[in-house]
Amino acid sequence: MTADDSFDRLDDDDYPAYTMGRAAEMLGTTQGFLRAIGEARLITPLRSAGGHRRYSRYQLRLAARARELVDQGTAIESACRIIILEDQLEEAQRLNAAYRRAAETATPPPEA
């Protein structure tokens, strides 16, 4: 691995750079909360060679959203389901926009 490869990871939202302790500290929550949202299948942290959970920036954003909902009184399981549905909706909207752009740039078929 070169130094350039290491720097590329700094911009990678999916690179599991944060330990459970650091992730909990950054979010202002407990490690138990991170385990709970993992059990609710909101996030699945990668494991280091030693078996320790590692979180990406993307996963931390999802966890922060879950914490926000839980702090507002939503049950953890419900918060996780809401976030999963929000994420699916955002992806569907992104795909629809891409399909619309492709359809607008496509030339219409010749009329018979």
N, CA, C and O atoms as a printed pandas DataFrame, in Angstrom:
     atom_number atom_name residue_name chain_id  residue_number  x_coord  y_coord  z_coord
0              1         N          MET        A               1    0.848   -1.171    0.000
1              2        CA          MET        A               1    0.000    0.000    0.000
2              3         C          MET        A               1    0.895    1.235    0.000
3              4         O          MET        A               1    1.866    1.314    0.753
4              5         N          THR        A               2    0.561    2.176   -0.836
5              6        CA          THR        A               2    1.336    3.411   -0.920
6              7         C          THR        A               2    0.680    4.485   -0.060
7              8         O          THR        A               2   -0.447    4.326    0.408
8              9         N          ALA        A               3    1.400    5.569    0.136
9             10        CA          ALA        A               3    0.850    6.688    0.900
10            11         C          ALA        A               3   -0.404    7.233    0.220
11            12         O          ALA        A               3   -1.359    7.622    0.893
12            13         N          ASP        A               4   -0.403    7.263   -1.128
13            14        CA          ASP        A               4   -1.581    7.753   -1.852
14            15         C          ASP        A               4   -2.801    6.899   -1.559
15            16         O          ASP        A               4   -3.903    7.429   -1.422
16            17         N          ASP        A               5   -2.625    5.560   -1.457
17            18        CA          ASP        A               5   -3.739    4.672   -1.141
18            19         C          ASP        A               5   -4.321    5.006    0.233
19            20         O          ASP        A               5   -5.538    5.001    0.415
20            21         N          SER        A               6   -3.446    5.297    1.196
21            22        CA          SER        A               6   -3.907    5.629    2.541
22            23         C          SER        A               6   -4.705    6.916    2.545
23            24         O          SER        A               6   -5.724    7.008    3.229
24            25         N          PHE        A               7   -4.258    7.918    1.790
25            26        CA          PHE        A               7   -4.968    9.190    1.750
26            27         C          PHE        A               7   -6.314    9.051    1.050
27            28         O          PHE        A               7   -7.265    9.747    1.407
28            29         N          ASP        A               8   -6.415    8.159    0.055
29            30        CA          ASP        A               8   -7.685    7.941   -0.628
30            31         C          ASP        A               8   -8.743    7.435    0.354
31            32         O          ASP        A               8   -9.924    7.750    0.206
32            33         N          ARG        A               9   -8.335    6.666    1.336
33            34        CA          ARG        A               9   -9.286    6.137    2.319
34            35         C          ARG        A               9   -9.892    7.234    3.184
35            36         O          ARG        A               9  -10.992    7.072    3.712
36            37         N          LEU        A              10   -9.184    8.343    3.333
37            38        CA          LEU        A              10   -9.709    9.435    4.146
38            39         C          LEU        A              10  -10.994    9.999    3.556
39            40         O          LEU        A              10  -11.831   10.523    4.291
40            41         N          ASP        A              11  -11.162    9.901    2.255
41            42        CA          ASP        A              11  -12.356   10.405    1.588
42            43         C          ASP        A              11  -13.416    9.335    1.379
43            44         O          ASP        A              11  -14.498    9.635    0.875
44            45         N          ASP        A              12  -13.131    8.101    1.752
45            46        CA          ASP        A              12  -14.030    6.975    1.518
46            47         C          ASP        A              12  -15.041    6.877    2.657
47            48         O          ASP        A              12  -14.680    6.540    3.785
48            49         N          ASP        A              13  -16.311    7.171    2.360
49            50        CA          ASP        A              13  -17.376    7.107    3.373
50            51         C          ASP        A              13  -17.609    5.699    3.907
51            52         O          ASP        A              13  -18.161    5.529    4.993
52            53         N          ASP        A              14  -17.190    4.692    3.148
53            54        CA          ASP        A              14  -17.452    3.307    3.541
54            55         C          ASP        A              14  -16.261    2.629    4.212
55            56         O          ASP        A              14  -16.356    1.468    4.609
56            57         N          TYR        A              15  -15.146    3.335    4.342
57            58        CA          TYR        A              15  -13.969    2.744    4.972
58            59         C          TYR        A              15  -14.192    2.668    6.488
59            60         O          TYR        A              15  -14.475    3.689    7.116
60            61         N          PRO        A              16  -14.069    1.487    7.078
61            62        CA          PRO        A              16  -14.328    1.308    8.519
62            63         C          PRO        A              16  -13.170    1.824    9.373
63            64         O          PRO        A              16  -12.325    1.049    9.821
64            65         N          ALA        A              17  -13.139    3.108    9.589
65            66        CA          ALA        A              17  -12.000    3.741   10.251
66            67         C          ALA        A              17  -12.161    3.915   11.763
67            68         O          ALA        A              17  -11.176    4.188   12.451
68            69         N          TYR        A              18  -13.366    3.767   12.293
69            70        CA          TYR        A              18  -13.617    4.110   13.685
70            71         C          TYR        A              18  -13.922    2.892   14.540
71            72         O          TYR        A              18  -14.741    2.049   14.175
72            73         N          THR        A              19  -13.257    2.812   15.673
73            74        CA          THR        A              19  -13.533    1.737   16.628
74            75         C          THR        A              19  -14.873    2.008   17.296
75            76         O          THR        A              19  -15.414    3.109   17.195
76            77         N          MET        A              20  -15.395    1.017   17.967
77            78        CA          MET        A              20  -16.667    1.182   18.649
78            79         C          MET        A              20  -16.574    2.285   19.709
79            80         O          MET        A              20  -17.471    3.120   19.822
80            81         N          GLY        A              21  -15.507    2.282   20.469
81            82        CA          GLY        A              21  -15.354    3.296   21.508
82            83         C          GLY        A              21  -15.291    4.699   20.934
83            84         O          GLY        A              21  -15.926    5.617   21.454
84            85         N          ARG        A              22  -14.531    4.867   19.869
85            86        CA          ARG        A              22  -14.401    6.180   19.234
86            87         C          ARG        A              22  -15.729    6.596   18.607
87            88         O          ARG        A              22  -16.120    7.759   18.703
88            89         N          ALA        A              23  -16.427    5.655   17.965
89            90        CA          ALA        A              23  -17.722    5.952   17.349
90            91         C          ALA        A              23  -18.724    6.405   18.411
91            92         O          ALA        A              23  -19.430    7.394   18.217
92            93         N          ALA        A              24  -18.785    5.689   19.525
93            94        CA          ALA        A              24  -19.708    6.053   20.603
94            95         C          ALA        A              24  -19.363    7.430   21.156
95            96         O          ALA        A              24  -20.253    8.232   21.438
96            97         N          GLU        A              25  -18.084    7.700   21.309
97            98        CA          GLU        A              25  -17.641    9.005   21.810
98            99         C          GLU        A              25  -18.048   10.123   20.845
99           100         O          GLU        A              25  -18.548   11.165   21.269
100          101         N          MET        A              26  -17.831    9.901   19.559
101          102        CA          MET        A              26  -18.167   10.917   18.558
102          103         C          MET        A              26  -19.668   11.203   18.529
103          104         O          MET        A              26  -20.085   12.342   18.318
104          105         N          LEU        A              27  -20.470   10.169   18.741
105          106        CA          LEU        A              27  -21.923   10.305   18.689
106          107         C          LEU        A              27  -22.520   10.753   20.022
107          108         O          LEU        A              27  -23.688   11.137   20.090
108          109         N          GLY        A              28  -21.715   10.701   21.074
109          110        CA          GLY        A              28  -22.223   11.050   22.395
110          111         C          GLY        A              28  -23.204   10.024   22.913
111          112         O          GLY        A              28  -24.193   10.364   23.563
112          113         N          THR        A              29  -22.924    8.765   22.621
113          114        CA          THR        A              29  -23.821    7.685   23.027
114          115         C          THR        A              29  -22.996    6.569   23.668
115          116         O          THR        A              29  -21.804    6.738   23.924
116          117         N          THR        A              30  -23.624    5.455   23.919
117          118        CA          THR        A              30  -22.921    4.326   24.534
118          119         C          THR        A              30  -22.610    3.255   23.490
119          120         O          THR        A              30  -23.191    3.231   22.405
120          121         N          GLN        A              31  -21.702    2.395   23.838
121          122        CA          GLN        A              31  -21.404    1.268   22.965
122          123         C          GLN        A              31  -22.611    0.339   22.879
123          124         O          GLN        A              31  -22.831   -0.300   21.850
124          125         N          GLY        A              32  -23.382    0.263   23.942
125          126        CA          GLY        A              32  -24.606   -0.539   23.937
126          127         C          GLY        A              32  -25.601   -0.052   22.900
127          128         O          GLY        A              32  -26.290   -0.858   22.273
128          129         N          PHE        A              33  -25.682    1.263   22.712
129          130        CA          PHE        A              33  -26.566    1.814   21.685
130          131         C          PHE        A              33  -26.115    1.338   20.308
131          132         O          PHE        A              33  -26.940    0.944   19.484
132          133         N          LEU        A              34  -24.803    1.372   20.058
133          134        CA          LEU        A              34  -24.296    0.909   18.763
134          135         C          LEU        A              34  -24.588   -0.580   18.570
135          136         O          LEU        A              34  -24.933   -1.010   17.469
136          137         N          ARG        A              35  -24.452   -1.358   19.631
137          138        CA          ARG        A              35  -24.789   -2.783   19.527
138          139         C          ARG        A              35  -26.272   -2.955   19.215
139          140         O          ARG        A              35  -26.642   -3.806   18.406
140          141         N          ALA        A              36  -27.122   -2.149   19.855
141          142        CA          ALA        A              36  -28.573   -2.261   19.664
142          143         C          ALA        A              36  -28.973   -1.934   18.227
143          144         O          ALA        A              36  -29.812   -2.628   17.653
144          145         N          ILE        A              37  -28.392   -0.895   17.639
145          146        CA          ILE        A              37  -28.764   -0.589   16.258
146          147         C          ILE        A              37  -28.164   -1.607   15.293
147          148         O          ILE        A              37  -28.667   -1.795   14.186
148          149         N          GLY        A              38  -27.097   -2.254   15.717
149          150        CA          GLY        A              38  -26.564   -3.372   14.932
150          151         C          GLY        A              38  -27.505   -4.562   14.981
151          152         O          GLY        A              38  -27.749   -5.212   13.964
152          153         N          GLU        A              39  -28.032   -4.848   16.164
153          154        CA          GLU        A              39  -28.982   -5.955   16.315
154          155         C          GLU        A              39  -30.278   -5.676   15.560
155          156         O          GLU        A              39  -30.935   -6.603   15.086
156          157         N          ALA        A              40  -30.645   -4.404   15.448
157          158        CA          ALA        A              40  -31.845   -4.013   14.692
158          159         C          ALA        A              40  -31.548   -3.953   13.194
159          160         O          ALA        A              40  -32.425   -3.609   12.401
160          161         N          ARG        A              41  -30.337   -4.279   12.810
161          162        CA          ARG        A              41  -29.886   -4.369   11.417
162          163         C          ARG        A              41  -29.871   -3.037   10.674
163          164         O          ARG        A              41  -30.021   -2.994    9.453
164          165         N          LEU        A              42  -29.687   -1.955   11.420
165          166        CA          LEU        A              42  -29.517   -0.670   10.756
166          167         C          LEU        A              42  -28.122   -0.607   10.147
167          168         O          LEU        A              42  -27.950   -0.189    9.002
168          169         N          ILE        A              43  -27.143   -1.020   10.916
169          170        CA          ILE        A              43  -25.768   -1.046   10.437
170          171         C          ILE        A              43  -25.138   -2.372   10.805
171          172         O          ILE        A              43  -25.498   -2.988   11.809
172          173         N          THR        A              44  -24.204   -2.804    9.994
173          174        CA          THR        A              44  -23.424   -4.007   10.278
174          175         C          THR        A              44  -21.959   -3.611   10.215
175          176         O          THR        A              44  -21.377   -3.531    9.134
176          177         N          PRO        A              45  -21.360   -3.362   11.383
177          178        CA          PRO        A              45  -19.967   -2.938   11.367
178          179         C          PRO        A              45  -19.061   -4.056   10.863
179          180         O          PRO        A              45  -19.327   -5.240   11.068
180          181         N          LEU        A              46  -18.004   -3.654   10.212
181          182        CA          LEU        A              46  -17.005   -4.636    9.811
182          183         C          LEU        A              46  -16.200   -5.014   11.038
183          184         O          LEU        A              46  -16.217   -4.309   12.047
184          185         N          ARG        A              47  -15.503   -6.117   10.948
185          186        CA          ARG        A              47  -14.689   -6.568   12.082
186          187         C          ARG        A              47  -13.222   -6.502   11.711
187          188         O          ARG        A              47  -12.832   -6.842   10.594
188          189         N          SER        A              48  -12.415   -6.061   12.661
189          190        CA          SER        A              48  -10.969   -6.036   12.456
190          191         C          SER        A              48  -10.451   -7.468   12.540
191          192         O          SER        A              48  -11.199   -8.388   12.871
192          193         N          ALA        A              49   -9.178   -7.646   12.241
193          194        CA          ALA        A              49   -8.572   -8.982   12.325
194          195         C          ALA        A              49   -8.723   -9.551   13.736
195          196         O          ALA        A              49   -8.815  -10.767   13.907
196          197         N          GLY        A              50   -8.749   -8.691   14.732
197          198        CA          GLY        A              50   -8.907   -9.130   16.118
198          199         C          GLY        A              50  -10.356   -9.295   16.538
199          200         O          GLY        A              50  -10.624   -9.637   17.689
200          201         N          GLY        A              51  -11.308   -9.057   15.621
201          202        CA          GLY        A              51  -12.731   -9.241   15.916
202          203         C          GLY        A              51  -13.432   -8.010   16.463
203          204         O          GLY        A              51  -14.592   -8.097   16.866
204          205         N          HIS        A              52  -12.762   -6.870   16.490
205          206        CA          HIS        A              52  -13.365   -5.652   17.011
206          207         C          HIS        A              52  -14.208   -4.959   15.941
207          208         O          HIS        A              52  -13.864   -4.953   14.759
208          209         N          ARG        A              53  -15.321   -4.377   16.390
209          210        CA          ARG        A              53  -16.206   -3.668   15.458
210          211         C          ARG        A              53  -15.534   -2.390   14.966
211          212         O          ARG        A              53  -14.882   -1.673   15.725
212          213         N          ARG        A              54  -15.715   -2.129   13.672
213          214        CA          ARG        A              54  -15.182   -0.921   13.045
214          215         C          ARG        A              54  -16.303   -0.278   12.229
215          216         O          ARG        A              54  -17.029   -0.962   11.508
216          217         N          TYR        A              55  -16.434    1.038   12.348
217          218        CA          TYR        A              55  -17.531    1.766   11.724
218          219         C          TYR        A              55  -17.016    2.756   10.687
219          220         O          TYR        A              55  -15.933    3.325   10.829
220          221         N          SER        A              56  -17.813    2.949    9.643
221          222        CA          SER        A              56  -17.489    3.926    8.598
222          223         C          SER        A              56  -18.216    5.242    8.896
223          224         O          SER        A              56  -19.090    5.304    9.761
224          225         N          ARG        A              57  -17.837    6.277    8.168
225          226        CA          ARG        A              57  -18.519    7.572    8.330
226          227         C          ARG        A              57  -19.989    7.463    7.940
227          228         O          ARG        A              57  -20.852    8.066    8.578
228          229         N          TYR        A              58  -20.271    6.695    6.895
229          230        CA          TYR        A              58  -21.666    6.498    6.481
230          231         C          TYR        A              58  -22.463    5.852    7.614
231          232         O          TYR        A              58  -23.578    6.281    7.913
232          233         N          GLN        A              59  -21.896    4.828    8.241
233          234        CA          GLN        A              59  -22.580    4.163    9.349
234          235         C          GLN        A              59  -22.768    5.101   10.530
235          236         O          GLN        A              59  -23.784    5.039   11.221
236          237         N          LEU        A              60  -21.790    5.970   10.762
237          238        CA          LEU        A              60  -21.922    6.922   11.860
238          239         C          LEU        A              60  -23.036    7.930   11.583
239          240         O          LEU        A              60  -23.727    8.352   12.510
240          241         N          ARG        A              61  -23.215    8.315   10.336
241          242        CA          ARG        A              61  -24.324    9.221    9.999
242          243         C          ARG        A              61  -25.670    8.544   10.267
243          244         O          ARG        A              61  -26.588    9.172   10.795
244          245         N          LEU        A              62  -25.785    7.272    9.907
245          246        CA          LEU        A              62  -27.020    6.528   10.191
246          247         C          LEU        A              62  -27.241    6.411   11.695
247          248         O          LEU        A              62  -28.360    6.581   12.179
248          249         N          ALA        A              63  -26.178    6.123   12.428
249          250        CA          ALA        A              63  -26.280    6.000   13.887
250          251         C          ALA        A              63  -26.673    7.334   14.519
251          252         O          ALA        A              63  -27.452    7.366   15.472
252          253         N          ALA        A              64  -26.137    8.432   13.990
253          254        CA          ALA        A              64  -26.489    9.750   14.517
254          255         C          ALA        A              64  -27.968   10.040   14.284
255          256         O          ALA        A              64  -28.639   10.601   15.150
256          257         N          ARG        A              65  -28.471    9.659   13.120
257          258        CA          ARG        A              65  -29.900    9.855   12.822
258          259         C          ARG        A              65  -30.751    9.004   13.769
259          260         O          ARG        A              65  -31.785    9.456   14.259
260          261         N          ALA        A              66  -30.303    7.764   14.022
261          262        CA          ALA        A              66  -31.028    6.885   14.951
262          263         C          ALA        A              66  -31.049    7.508   16.342
263          264         O          ALA        A              66  -32.082    7.512   17.011
264          265         N          ARG        A              67  -29.926    8.025   16.764
265          266        CA          ARG        A              67  -29.871    8.655   18.094
266          267         C          ARG        A              67  -30.824    9.833   18.167
267          268         O          ARG        A              67  -31.500   10.026   19.177
268          269         N          GLU        A              68  -30.880   10.614   17.114
269          270        CA          GLU        A              68  -31.784   11.761   17.061
270          271         C          GLU        A              68  -33.234   11.311   17.250
271          272         O          GLU        A              68  -33.978   11.909   18.028
272          273         N          LEU        A              69  -33.629   10.263   16.539
273          274        CA          LEU        A              69  -35.004    9.763   16.654
274          275         C          LEU        A              69  -35.274    9.170   18.040
275          276         O          LEU        A              69  -36.340    9.383   18.617
276          277         N          VAL        A              70  -34.309    8.432   18.562
277          278        CA          VAL        A              70  -34.472    7.830   19.892
278          279         C          VAL        A              70  -34.569    8.926   20.949
279          280         O          VAL        A              70  -35.370    8.827   21.878
280          281         N          ASP        A              71  -33.761    9.963   20.808
281          282        CA          ASP        A              71  -33.823   11.085   21.757
282          283         C          ASP        A              71  -35.178   11.783   21.716
283          284         O          ASP        A              71  -35.586   12.401   22.699
284          285         N          GLN        A              72  -35.876   11.689   20.586
285          286        CA          GLN        A              72  -37.208   12.287   20.452
286          287         C          GLN        A              72  -38.306   11.347   20.949
287          288         O          GLN        A              72  -39.486   11.696   20.910
288          289         N          GLY        A              73  -37.917   10.147   21.420
289          290        CA          GLY        A              73  -38.882    9.233   22.003
290          291         C          GLY        A              73  -39.260    8.037   21.144
291          292         O          GLY        A              73  -40.134    7.259   21.527
292          293         N          THR        A              74  -38.629    7.876   20.002
293          294        CA          THR        A              74  -38.927    6.747   19.130
294          295         C          THR        A              74  -38.168    5.514   19.636
295          296         O          THR        A              74  -37.002    5.611   20.017
296          297         N          ALA        A              75  -38.831    4.370   19.635
297          298        CA          ALA        A              75  -38.166    3.122   20.030
298          299         C          ALA        A              75  -37.021    2.811   19.050
299          300         O          ALA        A              75  -37.108    3.149   17.869
300          301         N          ILE        A              76  -35.971    2.183   19.530
301          302        CA          ILE        A              76  -34.797    1.902   18.688
302          303         C          ILE        A              76  -35.186    1.130   17.432
303          304         O          ILE        A              76  -34.764    1.491   16.334
304          305         N          GLU        A              77  -35.980    0.077   17.576
305          306        CA          GLU        A              77  -36.359   -0.731   16.418
306          307         C          GLU        A              77  -37.126    0.098   15.396
307          308         O          GLU        A              77  -36.907   -0.027   14.191
308          309         N          SER        A              78  -38.021    0.941   15.884
309          310        CA          SER        A              78  -38.797    1.805   14.992
310          311         C          SER        A              78  -37.905    2.836   14.323
311          312         O          SER        A              78  -38.043    3.095   13.127
312          313         N          ALA        A              79  -36.999    3.420   15.075
313          314        CA          ALA        A              79  -36.069    4.409   14.515
314          315         C          ALA        A              79  -35.241    3.784   13.404
315          316         O          ALA        A              79  -35.040    4.390   12.352
316          317         N          CYS        A              80  -34.762    2.569   13.644
317          318        CA          CYS        A              80  -33.952    1.889   12.634
318          319         C          CYS        A              80  -34.768    1.614   11.378
319          320         O          CYS        A              80  -34.269    1.780   10.265
320          321         N          ARG        A              81  -36.002    1.200   11.545
321          322        CA          ARG        A              81  -36.863    0.933   10.386
322          323         C          ARG        A              81  -37.134    2.215    9.608
323          324         O          ARG        A              81  -37.125    2.205    8.377
324          325         N          ILE        A              82  -37.375    3.311   10.307
325          326        CA          ILE        A              82  -37.606    4.597    9.648
326          327         C          ILE        A              82  -36.393    4.976    8.814
327          328         O          ILE        A              82  -36.532    5.393    7.664
328          329         N          ILE        A              83  -35.217    4.834    9.382
329          330        CA          ILE        A              83  -33.985    5.222    8.687
330          331         C          ILE        A              83  -33.745    4.329    7.476
331          332         O          ILE        A              83  -33.330    4.812    6.422
332          333         N          ILE        A              84  -34.001    3.047    7.614
333          334        CA          ILE        A              84  -33.849    2.127    6.477
334          335         C          ILE        A              84  -34.788    2.550    5.348
335          336         O          ILE        A              84  -34.386    2.586    4.185
336          337         N          LEU        A              85  -36.028    2.868    5.688
337          338        CA          LEU        A              85  -36.991    3.302    4.673
338          339         C          LEU        A              85  -36.599    4.645    4.058
339          340         O          LEU        A              85  -36.755    4.838    2.853
340          341         N          GLU        A              86  -36.092    5.572    4.870
341          342        CA          GLU        A              86  -35.616    6.850    4.340
342          343         C          GLU        A              86  -34.476    6.629    3.351
343          344         O          GLU        A              86  -34.425    7.257    2.293
344          345         N          ASP        A              87  -33.565    5.729    3.708
345          346        CA          ASP        A              87  -32.416    5.426    2.860
346          347         C          ASP        A              87  -32.866    4.788    1.542
347          348         O          ASP        A              87  -32.345    5.128    0.479
348          349         N          GLN        A              88  -33.831    3.866    1.610
349          350        CA          GLN        A              88  -34.353    3.232    0.402
350          351         C          GLN        A              88  -35.064    4.249   -0.486
351          352         O          GLN        A              88  -34.921    4.216   -1.708
352          353         N          LEU        A              89  -35.820    5.142    0.118
353          354        CA          LEU        A              89  -36.513    6.177   -0.645
354          355         C          LEU        A              89  -35.515    7.097   -1.343
355          356         O          LEU        A              89  -35.695    7.436   -2.512
356          357         N          GLU        A              90  -34.473    7.498   -0.636
357          358        CA          GLU        A              90  -33.453    8.364   -1.238
358          359         C          GLU        A              90  -32.787    7.679   -2.426
359          360         O          GLU        A              90  -32.551    8.312   -3.455
360          361         N          GLU        A              91  -32.486    6.403   -2.292
361          362        CA          GLU        A              91  -31.870    5.655   -3.391
362          363         C          GLU        A              91  -32.826    5.542   -4.576
363          364         O          GLU        A              91  -32.409    5.704   -5.723
364          365         N          ALA        A              92  -34.100    5.267   -4.311
365          366        CA          ALA        A              92  -35.087    5.168   -5.389
366          367         C          ALA        A              92  -35.239    6.506   -6.111
367          368         O          ALA        A              92  -35.350    6.537   -7.337
368          369         N          GLN        A              93  -35.246    7.605   -5.368
369          370        CA          GLN        A              93  -35.350    8.919   -5.992
370          371         C          GLN        A              93  -34.116    9.222   -6.838
371          372         O          GLN        A              93  -34.227    9.813   -7.912
372          373         N          ARG        A              94  -32.950    8.820   -6.359
373          374        CA          ARG        A              94  -31.712    9.024   -7.121
374          375         C          ARG        A              94  -31.759    8.240   -8.428
375          376         O          ARG        A              94  -31.393    8.765   -9.480
376          377         N          LEU        A              95  -32.207    6.986   -8.367
377          378        CA          LEU        A              95  -32.317    6.161   -9.579
378          379         C          LEU        A              95  -33.348    6.733  -10.546
379          380         O          LEU        A              95  -33.108    6.782  -11.752
380          381         N          ASN        A              96  -34.490    7.165  -10.023
381          382        CA          ASN        A              96  -35.521    7.758  -10.887
382          383         C          ASN        A              96  -34.996    8.992  -11.604
383          384         O          ASN        A              96  -35.260    9.181  -12.791
384          385         N          ALA        A              97  -34.265    9.823  -10.900
385          386        CA          ALA        A              97  -33.696   11.029  -11.520
386          387         C          ALA        A              97  -32.706   10.646  -12.617
387          388         O          ALA        A              97  -32.672   11.274  -13.675
388          389         N          ALA        A              98  -31.899    9.615  -12.361
389          390        CA          ALA        A              98  -30.939    9.161  -13.379
390          391         C          ALA        A              98  -31.670    8.607  -14.598
391          392         O          ALA        A              98  -31.260    8.867  -15.729
392          393         N          TYR        A              99  -32.750    7.843  -14.385
393          394        CA          TYR        A              99  -33.535    7.305  -15.504
394          395         C          TYR        A              99  -34.183    8.429  -16.304
395          396         O          TYR        A              99  -34.227    8.384  -17.534
396          397         N          ARG        A             100  -34.690    9.447  -15.587
397          398        CA          ARG        A             100  -35.303   10.585  -16.276
398          399         C          ARG        A             100  -34.285   11.314  -17.141
399          400         O          ARG        A             100  -34.574   11.671  -18.283
400          401         N          ARG        A             101  -33.099   11.534  -16.598
401          402        CA          ARG        A             101  -32.051   12.213  -17.376
402          403         C          ARG        A             101  -31.679   11.392  -18.604
403          404         O          ARG        A             101  -31.493   11.939  -19.691
404          405         N          ALA        A             102  -31.571   10.073  -18.427
405          406        CA          ALA        A             102  -31.222    9.196  -19.564
406          407         C          ALA        A             102  -32.331    9.228  -20.610
407          408         O          ALA        A             102  -32.046    9.256  -21.808
408          409         N          ALA        A             103  -33.585    9.224  -20.178
409          410        CA          ALA        A             103  -34.716    9.247  -21.112
410          411         C          ALA        A             103  -34.782   10.581  -21.865
411          412         O          ALA        A             103  -35.142   10.616  -23.041
412          413         N          GLU        A             104  -34.437   11.662  -21.188
413          414        CA          GLU        A             104  -34.487   12.974  -21.837
414          415         C          GLU        A             104  -33.399   13.144  -22.890
415          416         O          GLU        A             104  -33.582   13.873  -23.864
416          417         N          THR        A             105  -32.271   12.476  -22.696
417          418        CA          THR        A             105  -31.165   12.615  -23.638
418          419         C          THR        A             105  -31.222   11.590  -24.752
419          420         O          THR        A             105  -30.525   11.723  -25.758
420          421         N          ALA        A             106  -32.052   10.564  -24.579
421          422        CA          ALA        A             106  -32.169    9.527  -25.611
422          423         C          ALA        A             106  -32.924   10.091  -26.807
423          424         O          ALA        A             106  -33.861   10.875  -26.653
424          425         N          THR        A             107  -32.507    9.686  -27.988
425          426        CA          THR        A             107  -33.225   10.127  -29.190
426          427         C          THR        A             107  -34.428    9.247  -29.380
427          428         O          THR        A             107  -34.354    8.035  -29.179
428          429         N          PRO        A             108  -35.549    9.846  -29.767
429          430        CA          PRO        A             108  -36.752    9.043  -29.960
430          431         C          PRO        A             108  -36.593    8.113  -31.161
431          432         O          PRO        A             108  -35.896    8.454  -32.117
432          433         N          PRO        A             109  -37.221    6.962  -31.124
433          434        CA          PRO        A             109  -37.133    6.037  -32.247
434          435         C          PRO        A             109  -37.807    6.630  -33.486
435          436         O          PRO        A             109  -38.771    7.386  -33.363
436          437         N          PRO        A             110  -37.320    6.302  -34.642
437          438        CA          PRO        A             110  -37.948    6.848  -35.869
438          439         C          PRO        A             110  -39.375    6.303  -36.003
439          440         O          PRO        A             110  -39.666    5.157  -35.659
440          441         N          GLU        A             111  -40.253    7.175  -36.519
441          442        CA          GLU        A             111  -41.648    6.750  -36.696
442          443         C          GLU        A             111  -41.755    5.897  -37.955
443          444         O          GLU        A             111  -41.071    6.132  -38.951
444          445         N          ALA        A             112  -42.622    4.915  -37.882
445          446        CA          ALA        A             112  -42.784    4.011  -39.028
446          447         C          ALA        A             112  -43.756    4.526  -40.033
447          448         O          ALA        A             112  -43.996    3.875  -41.050
